[in-house]
């Protein structure tokens, strides 16, 4: 399609070329490789003189359709799809960084990404400096002659803090840095960081993009120049998304806007309920007026997302009682699922962080992360209410 359509239409109508069977829905291309007409066709294809599929580690019609849809949603030039969200994170940094390079990152990031920065990138003499989400005015102090990338999540995992994308984008442009945003919590439906200056946007397709807890996936989209570097690294190292998972995700994206609207509606209602609960110390949700960055969230997001964070009064013991009393909601580490999920970050997703590291990102012992699903809001509130009562 050459015409620019609305978000929902692009999600449904973006499709790879139909086969001779003129199918209405893209079929699965479950093949490891593709054949050639003759020796010259094969030579020209490997020489990249032809734009065609060679091997599913490089490209596949299903992966290409998924990538094209996300690129249109994010306003990106190109992308590459990965086997998981963390595969996307690692491959993107590995493709762009060299020994002695320096990264500036928000301190409030996913636990596995933090481990990548602190345990693995240092093996290649790559260093990271952190800034707190409410200290964007200190970014200049972190710059070094080797700083190459500035990285952040917004909203953050798991504390749903919000960072001003416009401020970060202006800083990156001023200092000629590559600006990368993990947009997983928002999804491209709620937020498009490229509009605010991001060069690359990363997603865990496992979350809202799939939306039903079925497949693992990741994707990086952005400028064609940077994606080419990511592609060439990934073509050799092999973290590509499987055709089956790509097919599932392309179908899931057709309902992304409908699902996310409902997620956000339920999440806001839950946050408003928890805000007045006597057993809760605090509640954080981007579209609550009490959120410290409410105005920033309203500026750069369509709605607040599916994740609500709150702290149960009574610390670890009260938190354990709360989790053990949950009846309907799932105890899981995933998010963005059609089913509501409760997680205790301090003992699960961010357990590899020290106590000091957790506290510096507002992860307290009693903190609970709720990925609000698509069940009826009365049932979600009732389950959380009875657990808090206990």
C-alpha positions in Angstrom: 0.0 0.0 0.0 1.4 3.4 -1.0 -1.3 5.5 0.6 -0.9 6.4 4.3 -3.8 5.0 6.2 -4.8 5.3 9.9 -3.1 3.1 12.5 -5.8 0.5 12.7 -6.0 0.2 8.9 -2.2 -0.2 8.5 -2.2 -2.9 11.1 -4.9 -4.9 9.2 -4.1 -4.2 5.6 -0.2 -4.3 5.5 0.5 -7.7 3.8 3.3 -9.3 1.9 2.6 -10.0 -1.8 0.0 -12.7 -2.4 0.9 -16.0 -4.0 -0.7 -17.4 -7.1 -3.5 -18.7 -4.9 -4.6 -15.1 -4.1 -5.1 -15.8 -0.4 -6.9 -13.2 1.7 -4.7 -13.9 4.8 -0.9 -14.3 4.6 0.1 -18.0 4.8 2.9 -19.3 7.0 6.2 -19.8 5.2 7.6 -22.6 7.3 10.8 -23.0 5.3 14.4 -22.8 6.3 15.6 -21.8 2.9 14.5 -20.6 -0.6 15.4 -22.0 -4.1 16.9 -20.2 -7.1 16.1 -20.3 -10.8 19.7 -20.9 -11.9 23.4 -20.2 -11.0 23.2 -16.5 -11.9 20.1 -16.0 -9.9 21.7 -17.5 -6.9 25.0 -15.5 -7.3 23.1 -12.2 -7.7 21.0 -12.9 -4.7 23.9 -13.6 -2.4 25.7 -10.6 -3.8 22.7 -8.5 -2.7 22.1 -7.4 -6.3 18.5 -8.8 -5.9 16.2 -8.1 -3.0 14.8 -11.5 -2.3 14.6 -14.2 0.4 17.6 -16.5 0.6 17.5 -18.2 4.1 15.1 -17.6 6.9 17.9 -16.6 9.2 18.3 -13.6 7.0 14.7 -12.9 6.0 11.3 -14.6 5.5 8.0 -13.4 4.1 6.3 -13.7 7.5 9.1 -11.8 9.4 9.1 -9.2 6.6 5.3 -8.6 7.0 5.7 -8.3 10.8 8.6 -5.8 10.4 6.7 -3.8 7.8 3.7 -3.4 10.1 5.7 -2.3 13.1 7.7 0.2 10.9 4.5 1.8 9.7 3.2 1.9 13.3 6.4 3.5 14.6 7.1 5.7 11.6 10.4 3.9 11.0 12.4 3.3 7.9 13.4 -0.3 8.5 13.7 -3.0 11.1 14.8 -6.5 12.1 12.8 -9.1 14.0 14.3 -11.3 16.8 13.6 -14.5 18.7 13.0 -12.5 22.0 13.0 -9.0 23.4 16.3 -9.4 25.0 17.8 -10.8 21.8 16.7 -7.5 20.2 18.3 -5.5 23.0 21.6 -7.4 23.0 21.9 -7.6 19.2 21.2 -3.9 18.8 23.9 -2.8 21.3 26.4 -5.4 20.0 26.0 -4.3 16.4 26.5 -0.6 17.2 29.1 -0.6 20.0 32.9 -1.1 19.8 35.5 -1.7 22.5 35.9 1.4 24.9 32.5 2.9 23.8 30.3 4.3 26.6 26.5 4.2 27.1 24.3 6.5 29.1 21.3 4.7 30.4 18.3 5.4 32.6 18.8 3.5 35.9 15.2 2.3 35.7 15.4 -0.5 33.1 14.5 -4.2 32.9 16.6 -6.4 35.1 18.1 -8.4 32.3 19.1 -5.3 30.4 20.8 -4.0 33.5 22.7 -7.4 33.8 23.7 -7.0 30.1 25.2 -3.6 30.9 27.0 -4.6 34.1 28.0 -8.2 33.5 28.5 -8.7 29.8 29.3 -5.5 27.9 32.2 -4.9 30.3 33.9 -8.0 28.9 34.4 -6.0 25.7 35.5 -2.9 27.6 32.1 -1.1 27.1 31.0 1.0 30.1 27.6 2.4 31.2 26.7 5.4 33.3 23.2 5.6 34.8 20.9 8.6 35.4 17.8 8.6 37.6 14.4 9.2 35.9 13.9 12.5 37.7 17.5 13.8 37.0 17.5 14.5 33.3 19.3 17.8 34.1 22.4 15.8 35.1 22.9 14.1 31.6 25.7 16.5 30.6 27.7 15.3 33.6 27.7 11.7 32.3 29.1 12.5 28.9 32.6 11.2 27.9 34.5 11.4 24.7 33.5 7.8 24.1 29.8 8.2 24.7 27.9 6.7 21.7 24.4 5.8 22.9 21.7 7.1 25.2 19.1 4.5 26.2 15.9 4.5 28.2 12.6 2.8 28.8 9.4 4.8 29.2 7.2 3.9 30.9 9.8 2.0 32.9 9.7 -1.6 34.0 8.5 -2.2 36.7 7.9 1.2 38.3 6.0 2.9 35.4 8.0 6.1 35.7 7.8 8.3 32.7 10.8 10.0 31.0 10.4 13.1 28.7 11.2 11.8 25.2 11.6 15.3 23.9 14.3 16.2 26.4 16.2 13.0 25.7 15.8 13.5 22.0 17.2 17.0 22.1 20.1 15.9 24.3 21.0 13.1 21.9 20.8 15.4 18.9 22.9 18.1 20.6 25.7 15.6 21.3 25.4 13.4 18.2 24.4 10.3 20.2 22.4 7.3 19.0 19.1 7.6 20.9 17.4 4.2 21.6 14.1 3.7 23.4 12.5 0.5 24.7 8.9 1.1 23.9 7.5 -2.2 25.2 5.2 -0.9 27.9 3.5 1.6 25.6 3.4 -0.3 22.3 3.5 1.7 19.1 -0.2 2.3 19.4 0.2 4.5 22.5 3.6 6.1 21.8 6.0 6.7 18.8 9.4 7.7 20.2 10.8 8.5 16.7 8.5 11.6 16.6 10.6 12.8 19.6 14.0 12.1 18.1 14.6 8.4 18.8 16.9 6.8 16.2 15.9 3.2 17.2 12.9 1.7 19.0 13.0 -1.7 20.6 10.0 -3.9 21.5 9.5 -7.2 23.2 6.9 -8.7 20.9 6.1 -11.2 23.7 4.1 -8.5 25.5 1.3 -6.3 24.1 2.1 -7.1 20.5 1.3 -10.8 20.9 -1.1 -10.0 23.7 -2.0 -13.5 24.6 1.1 -15.0 26.2 1.8 -17.4 23.3 5.1 -16.5 21.6 8.5 -15.0 22.3 9.7 -12.2 20.0 11.6 -9.0 19.7 12.0 -6.2 17.1 14.2 -3.2 16.5 13.0 -0.5 14.1 14.4 2.9 13.1 16.7 4.6 10.7 17.7 2.5 7.7 21.4 3.2 8.2 21.5 1.9 11.8 19.2 -1.0 11.1 21.5 -2.2 8.3 24.2 -2.6 11.0 21.9 -4.5 13.2 20.8 -6.7 10.3 24.4 -7.5 9.3 25.3 -8.5 12.8 22.1 -10.5 13.3 22.5 -12.2 9.9 25.8 -13.7 11.1 24.9 -14.4 14.7 21.5 -15.9 14.1 18.9 -14.4 16.6 16.2 -14.3 13.9 12.5 -14.6 14.7 10.9 -17.9 13.6 8.4 -17.7 10.7 5.6 -19.2 12.8 6.0 -16.6 15.6 6.2 -13.8 13.0 2.9 -15.1 11.5 1.2 -15.1 14.9 2.4 -11.6 15.7 1.3 -10.2 12.3 -2.2 -11.5 13.1 -2.1 -10.2 16.6 -1.2 -6.7 15.5 -4.5 -6.5 13.6 -6.3 -6.2 17.0 -3.6 -4.3 18.9 -5.5 -1.0 19.1 -8.7 -2.6 20.3 -6.9 -4.7 22.9 -4.7 -1.8 24.2 -7.7 0.5 24.5 -9.4 -2.0 26.8 -6.1 -2.7 28.7 -5.8 1.1 29.4 -9.4 1.5 30.4 -9.2 -1.3 32.9 -5.7 -0.2 34.2 -6.9 3.3 34.9 -10.0 2.1 36.8 -7.8 -0.3 38.9 -5.3 2.5 39.6 -8.1 4.8 40.8 -9.5 2.1 43.0 -6.1 1.3 44.6 -5.3 5.0 45.2 -7.9 5.2 47.9 -7.2 1.8 49.5 -6.2 1.8 53.2 -3.8 -1.2 52.7 -1.8 0.6 49.9 1.0 3.1 50.5 1.2 4.5 47.0 0.0 3.8 43.4 1.8 4.7 40.2 0.1 4.8 36.7 1.0 7.3 34.0 -2.5 8.7 33.5 -3.3 9.1 37.2 -3.2 12.8 38.0 -1.0 12.0 41.0 1.7 10.6 38.8 4.7 12.9 39.1 5.1 13.0 35.3 1.4 13.1 34.4 1.7 16.0 32.1 4.6 14.5 30.3 2.7 11.2 29.9 -0.3 13.1 28.4 2.1 14.9 26.0 3.7 11.8 24.5 1.2 8.9 25.1 -2.3 8.3 23.8 -3.2 6.5 27.1 -1.4 5.1 30.2 -0.7 1.5 29.2 -1.6 -1.8 30.9 0.8 -1.8 33.9 -0.1 -0.4 37.4 2.5 -0.4 40.2 1.6 -0.1 43.9 3.1 -0.8 47.3 1.3 -3.0 49.9 1.6 -1.8 53.4 3.6 -4.2 55.6 6.6 -4.9 53.5 7.8 -8.4 52.4 5.5 -10.4 54.8 2.4 -8.5 53.7 3.4 -8.8 50.1 3.7 -12.6 50.4 0.3 -12.8 52.0 -1.2 -10.7 49.2 0.3 -12.9 46.5 -0.7 -16.1 48.2 -4.3 -14.8 48.6 -4.7 -14.1 44.8 -7.3 -16.4 43.3 -8.1 -15.4 39.7 -5.1 -13.3 38.5 -2.0 -15.1 37.3 1.2 -15.2 39.3 3.7 -14.8 36.4 6.6 -12.7 35.1 5.0 -11.8 31.8 2.9 -8.7 31.0 0.7 -7.4 28.2 -1.3 -10.6 28.3 -5.1 -10.8 27.9 -5.1 -12.3 31.4 -4.2 -10.1 34.3 -0.9 -10.9 36.0 0.6 -9.9 39.3 4.4 -9.9 39.8 6.7 -9.2 42.8 9.6 -7.6 41.0 12.0 -7.7 44.1 11.9 -11.5 44.2 11.5 -12.2 40.4 12.2 -9.9 37.4 14.6 -7.7 39.3 15.9 -10.2 41.9 19.4 -10.1 40.4 19.8 -6.5 41.4 21.2 -5.6 44.8 18.9 -4.1 47.5 20.6 -0.7 46.8 20.1 -1.0 43.1 16.4 -1.9 43.5 15.8 1.0 45.9 17.5 3.4 43.5 14.8 2.5 40.9 11.9 2.6 43.5 11.6 -1.2 43.7 10.6 -1.7 47.3 10.1 -5.0 49.0 6.3 -4.5 49.1 6.0 -3.3 45.5 3.5 -5.1 43.2 3.4 -4.9 39.5 0.0 -5.6 37.9 -0.3 -6.2 34.2 -4.0 -5.4 33.8 -5.7 -7.8 31.4 -9.0 -7.9 29.5 -11.2 -9.5 32.0 -14.1 -7.5 33.4 -12.8 -4.8 35.6 -15.2 -5.7 38.5 -13.6 -9.2 38.6 -10.1 -7.8 38.5 -10.8 -5.4 41.4 -12.6 -8.0 43.4 -9.7 -10.4 43.3 -7.1 -7.7 44.3 -9.5 -6.4 46.9 -10.0 -9.7 48.7 -6.2 -10.4 48.6 -5.5 -7.0 50.2 -8.1 -7.6 52.9 -6.1 -10.7 53.9 
